[in-house]
Amino acid sequence: MLRNSFKQLAKSILAVFLGFAFSTNAFAGGIIEGNDSFNKAYSIGSWEYHESLIGKLATDTDEAYFTFTANKDDKVSVKTWNGLSIEIFNNYQQPVAHSDEVEYPTTFPYANVDATSSYQTFYIKINRTTATGDAYYILNINNRIATVTSTFDFIGTAYNQGNPDYQSNPSGIDSNIVSMDLTEDSSIPVNAVIKSITTSSDIDTSLSGVYHKVYSTLKDTWYQSIVGSPESGFYDIDLSSELKVSQLWNFKYNFAGTSSSSMDNIKATIKYEYDVTEQY
């Protein structure tokens, strides 16, 4: 009941908002209509610099067309209004995507676009589905990739006995392993991918030449910090590494000297990105 009430309130607010926009031409370009073919497609320009647009399907019109440009690696989502659907075409007017729908808090259709080259041209086709009469709608194109930085805790203390013989162990001695399981962390979005990761810790002895190591269970790989530091670790990890946040992570540290030591308060600070539309 509360959810339904909220939805009705949201619809009322949106109706008032649309009434204001239509009466004042608050959106760029006023109300767009007559763009009922590829040849008459309304040019938005670069998606990054557009404002929300208001369009109108007259009673005897079932289609509206827009065109926009995107650059390589841009990932955007095209959204419009209930009662309509979306088709996306490339510059050859060949279909590349069709809309899905989500209800949050009101139903709206959206379609995702991934650009693979610079100044790539796309067409948007708005189709009437259940809308009747003169159908007004809002069209938005937004970046669908969000970036977040979060800090997570490894459980336990890592101990390093020190290196008994440097000549026999020139690469140093590793500590025991501590772990953290992020597979059940509901705060991490679906398919979130790491942009960068650093580790930090408290060590009980002043040492130099200490290297942090993190292990990805999904990649079955140990990554060693690129700079030796007892307090922090920086890694050669970015989006190209294709490491998901949600997995079991291990940590240990390496030391080539003879001193014994221990680390606690071990944390990983992870900067990651995710596709917002995958959370619907």
C-alpha positions in Angstrom: 0.0 0.0 0.0 2.8 2.4 0.9 4.6 1.6 -2.3 1.5 2.3 -4.4 0.9 5.5 -2.5 4.4 6.6 -3.3 4.0 5.8 -6.9 0.8 7.8 -7.2 2.5 10.8 -5.4 5.4 10.5 -7.8 3.1 10.5 -10.8 1.3 13.6 -9.5 4.6 15.4 -9.0 5.7 14.5 -12.5 2.4 15.7 -13.9 2.8 19.1 -12.3 6.4 19.2 -13.5 5.3 18.5 -17.1 2.6 21.1 -16.9 5.1 23.7 -15.9 7.6 22.6 -18.6 4.9 22.7 -21.3 3.5 26.1 -20.3 6.9 27.8 -20.0 9.1 25.9 -22.5 11.5 25.4 -19.6 13.4 22.7 -21.5 15.8 23.5 -24.3 14.2 24.0 -27.7 10.6 23.9 -26.5 8.4 21.0 -27.6 9.8 18.9 -30.4 7.4 17.5 -33.0 7.3 16.7 -36.7 10.5 14.6 -36.5 8.7 11.5 -37.8 11.4 9.9 -40.0 15.1 9.3 -40.2 15.5 12.3 -42.6 13.7 14.6 -40.1 15.5 13.3 -37.0 16.1 16.0 -34.4 19.8 16.5 -33.9 20.8 16.5 -30.2 24.5 16.8 -30.9 26.9 15.2 -28.3 25.0 13.4 -25.6 27.3 15.0 -23.0 26.0 18.5 -23.6 22.3 18.0 -24.2 19.5 19.0 -21.8 16.3 17.1 -21.3 14.1 17.3 -24.3 10.3 17.4 -24.5 8.7 15.8 -27.5 5.2 15.3 -28.8 3.6 12.6 -30.8 0.5 14.1 -32.4 -2.6 11.9 -32.4 -2.0 10.7 -36.0 1.8 10.1 -35.4 3.3 6.9 -33.9 7.1 7.6 -34.4 9.7 10.2 -33.5 13.4 10.3 -34.4 16.4 11.9 -32.8 20.1 11.6 -33.5 23.1 12.1 -31.3 26.9 11.5 -31.2 29.0 9.6 -28.6 32.7 9.0 -28.3 34.7 5.7 -27.9 34.0 3.9 -24.6 31.0 6.1 -23.8 28.2 4.1 -22.1 24.9 5.9 -22.0 21.3 5.1 -21.3 18.4 6.6 -23.3 15.2 7.1 -21.3 11.7 8.2 -22.2 8.1 8.0 -21.0 5.6 5.4 -20.1 3.4 4.3 -23.0 6.4 4.5 -25.4 9.3 2.3 -26.4 12.8 3.0 -27.8 14.8 1.6 -30.6 18.5 2.6 -31.2 20.1 2.5 -34.7 23.6 3.1 -35.9 24.7 5.6 -38.5 23.7 3.1 -41.2 20.2 3.1 -39.7 20.6 -0.5 -38.6 19.1 -1.5 -35.2 21.6 -2.0 -32.4 19.4 -1.9 -29.2 15.7 -2.0 -28.1 14.3 -0.7 -24.9 13.6 -2.5 -21.7 11.3 -1.3 -18.9 11.8 -0.6 -15.2 9.3 0.5 -12.6 11.1 2.8 -10.2 9.0 4.6 -9.0 7.0 4.9 -12.2 7.4 2.7 -15.3 9.8 4.1 -17.9 11.5 2.5 -20.9 15.2 2.8 -21.4 17.8 1.5 -23.9 21.6 1.2 -23.5 24.2 2.3 -26.0 27.9 1.6 -26.0 30.1 3.7 -28.4 33.1 2.0 -30.0 34.6 4.9 -32.0 34.9 8.7 -31.8 32.1 10.9 -32.9 29.9 7.8 -33.5 26.4 8.7 -34.6 23.3 7.0 -33.3 19.6 7.4 -34.0 16.8 7.1 -31.5 13.4 6.0 -32.6 10.5 6.6 -30.2 7.5 4.3 -30.8 4.0 4.8 -29.5 2.8 1.7 -27.6 0.0 2.3 -25.1 0.0 6.1 -25.2 -3.1 7.7 -26.8 -4.0 11.0 -28.3 -1.4 13.8 -28.2 1.4 12.0 -26.4 4.0 14.3 -24.7 7.2 12.8 -23.4 10.6 13.6 -22.0 13.8 12.2 -23.6 17.0 11.9 -21.6 20.5 10.6 -22.5 22.7 10.0 -19.4 25.9 8.4 -18.5 25.0 5.0 -17.0 28.4 4.3 -15.4 28.8 5.3 -11.7 32.1 5.4 -9.8 32.3 4.7 -6.0 35.2 4.4 -3.6 34.7 2.1 -0.5 36.9 0.7 2.2 36.7 -3.0 3.3 38.4 -4.8 6.2 40.5 -8.0 6.1 39.8 -10.2 9.1 42.7 -11.1 11.4 46.4 -10.3 11.9 49.2 -11.1 9.5 52.5 -12.3 11.0 55.9 -12.4 9.3 58.7 -14.4 11.1 61.5 -12.5 9.2 63.9 -13.9 6.7 66.4 -16.3 8.2 68.7 -16.4 5.2 68.7 -13.7 2.5 70.9 -15.7 0.2 68.5 -18.6 0.3 65.5 -16.3 0.1 66.4 -13.2 -1.9 62.8 -12.5 -2.7 61.9 -12.3 1.0 59.5 -14.2 3.2 55.7 -14.0 3.1 53.5 -13.6 6.1 50.5 -15.8 6.8 47.3 -15.0 4.8 44.3 -13.0 6.0 41.1 -12.8 4.0 37.9 -10.9 3.4 34.8 -12.2 1.6 32.9 -9.6 -0.4 30.7 -12.1 -2.2 27.8 -11.5 0.2 28.2 -7.7 0.6 24.9 -6.2 -0.5 26.4 -2.7 -0.7 28.5 -3.8 -3.8 26.6 -3.3 -7.0 26.1 -6.2 -9.5 29.2 -6.7 -11.7 31.1 -3.8 -10.2 34.6 -3.7 -11.7 37.7 -2.3 -10.0 39.4 0.9 -11.2 42.1 0.9 -8.5 42.9 -0.7 -5.2 45.1 0.2 -2.3 45.8 -1.6 0.9 46.7 -0.1 4.3 47.7 -1.5 7.6 49.3 -0.9 11.0 52.6 -2.6 11.6 54.2 -3.2 15.0 57.8 -2.6 13.9 59.5 0.2 11.8 60.6 -1.5 8.7 61.4 -0.7 5.1 61.2 -2.8 2.0 57.8 -4.3 2.9 55.6 -5.3 0.0 51.8 -5.8 0.3 50.2 -8.6 -1.8 46.5 -9.2 -2.6 45.1 -12.3 -4.1 42.1 -12.5 -6.5 40.3 -15.8 -6.2 38.5 -15.2 -9.5 41.8 -14.6 -11.3 43.8 -17.0 -9.2 46.6 -14.4 -9.1 48.7 -12.6 -6.5 49.3 -8.9 -7.1 52.3 -7.3 -5.4 52.4 -3.7 -4.5 54.6 -1.6 -6.9 56.3 0.3 -4.1 57.7 -1.2 -0.9 55.9 0.3 2.1 54.9 -1.2 5.5 51.8 1.0 5.8 50.3 0.9 2.3 50.2 -0.9 -1.0 49.6 0.4 -4.5 49.0 -2.0 -7.3 49.1 -2.2 -11.1 45.4 -2.8 -11.3 42.9 -0.9 -13.4 39.7 -1.5 -15.5 41.8 -3.5 -18.0 42.5 -6.0 -15.3 38.8 -6.9 -15.3 38.6 -7.7 -11.6 35.2 -7.8 -10.0 34.8 -6.4 -6.5 32.5 -9.2 -5.3 34.9 -12.1 -4.7 37.0 -13.6 -1.9 40.2 -11.6 -1.4 43.4 -12.7 0.4 46.2 -10.5 1.8 49.8 -11.1 2.9 53.0 -9.1 3.1 56.6 -9.8 2.1 59.8 -8.8 3.9 63.4 -9.6 3.0 65.0 -8.6 6.3 65.5 -10.7 9.4 63.1 -8.8 11.8 59.9 -10.4 12.8 56.7 -8.3 12.6 52.9 -8.3 12.5 50.2 -6.3 10.8 46.7 -5.6 11.8 43.9 -3.2 10.9 44.4 -4.3 7.3 42.1 -2.6 4.9 41.5 -2.4 1.1 40.3 0.8 -0.4 38.7 0.0 -3.7 37.6 2.4 -6.4 35.1 0.7 -8.7 32.6 1.5 -11.4 29.3 -0.2 -12.3 26.4 0.1 -14.7 23.4 1.8 -13.0 20.9 0.0 -15.3 22.1 -3.4 -14.1 20.8 -2.5 -10.6 17.1 -2.0 -11.8 
